[in-house]
Amino acid sequence: MDAPIRLLIHGANGRMGRALQRLCREGEGGEVVAAVSRKVAARVVDGIPQFTANELAGVPEFDVAID
């Protein structure tokens, strides 16, 4: 099996961002390695590191960014 696609989701707290995170948890092929939003309430939610837009330099390596 191939390695999952490593995703960064920008706008992770919006409706689409939350839906993408849910789909990745339920399915195969995609792994969210970073969630980016305006405000971060916790540094890790459901195993996904959370970042603000000002912290993009510190996100883990990813294959695809979804905005």
N, C-alpha and C positions, 0 to 999 in steps of 0.2 A: 504494500500500500504506500502511496506517495505521502510525503509530509503535508500536513494541512497548510492552507494559505494563511499567513499571519496578517491579520487585519488591524488597522488603526481606524477607529470610528470617531470622526469629528462631529460634534453635536450629539453625543452619546445619550444625553438626558432628554432629547426630543422624542416624539412618537416613533419616527423612523429609526433613530439610534437604538431605542429600547427594543424595537421589533427585531432589528438585526442581531442584537446581543442574544435575544431569546432564541432566534433561529440557529445561531451558532452553537448555543448550549444544547439544543435538541438534535441537531443534525451532524453530519460529517463533512469534512473538507475545509472548514473555516475555523480559525482560532483567533479570538479577539485578544490581542496582546496589549492594547492600550485603548482607553476610552477618554476622549477629550471633551470638555464642556466648560462653560463659563465659570460655574461654581462647583467646587468639589467638597462634598460633605464628609467623605471618608476616602482614604488613600487606596483602599482595595474593596471592591464590591463584587461578590460572587466569584472571587478569584481573579478579577480583572483589575489591573492597576489603573487608577484614575489620575488625570492630569488636567491642568488648566491650559488654555492656549498659550500663556506666557511660559509654560514649561516644556514646550515641544522639543527643545534641545535634549531633554532627558528621557524621552520615550524609548522603549526597547525597539530593536530592529523589527521592521514590518515589511511585507511584500506589497500590500495595497492599502491606500488610505481612502476611506469613504467619507465624503463631506456632505 
